Amino acid sequence: MSDYLTLTAEDNGKLFRIRIINTGEERIARFHHLMLAGRELWFPCFADPDHPEDYLRWVHDRNARAVSHVSSDESALQK
């Protein structure tokens, strides 16, 4: 059984703890399914919840996997 969550369009806009596949880094990010910062996405991706327009921090779901759901309270504690 995989340690990763399977995300769908219903998860759009929700916060997740993600693991970057090639580095093992974990961070909190918001899942986006179709659009992000006014841009149409080719692949679902994760973005910094505080700076979603910063495309340099976008991570496509092919390069990162969701590990767990995160409440907005838990996100505030990560800062």
N, C-alpha and C positions, 0 to 999 in steps of 0.2 A: 504494500500500500504506500502511496506517495505521501510525503510530508507537506506537499503543496496543495493549495486550494484550487479548484476549478472555478474560474470566474465566468460570468455570463453578462449579457446586456443589463440584467436586473441589478447588477453590482455597480453600474455606472455611478460615479460620484462618491462612492464610499471609500473610507480610509482602510488601508491594509498595512501590515508590516510585511515588507518585501525583502527578498534576498537576491542580490545581484549575483548571477550565476558564475561569471568568470573571476570575481574577487571575493565572494562570500560576505561582502558588506551587507548589513541589514539597515534599513531605514523605513520611516513611515512615509507613505505616499498615497495619493488619491488616484483611484482607477478611473480611466476614461475610455469609453468604448468607441464612440464615433467622432466626437468633436472635442477639441481642447484649445482654449484661447482663440476661438474663431477659426481654427484650422481643421480641415477634414483629415482624419487619421487613416493611414493605410493599414495599421495594425493597432489593436488596443494597446494602451500604454499607461504608465504610472507617472505622476508629476508631483513636484513639491507642493504640498497643500497651501503653503504660505506665499509661494511665487509661481503660480501655474503658467505664467507667460514666459518663464525662463526655460526656453526649449533646450538649453544645454544640459539641463538636469532631467529631461524626459528620458524614461527608460521603457523601451518596448517590451511587451510581455514575453517576447522570445528571448530577451536577455535577462529578465528578472522574473521571479515567481512569487506569488502571494503565499505567505507563511501563515498569517492569522489575521482576523478582523481586529480593528482598533476602534475604540470609542473616541470621541472628540476630547474627552477628559484626559485619556491616556496620551493623546497627541500633545497636549499642552505640557505634560510632564517631561517630554523628551527634549524640550528646549533648554 
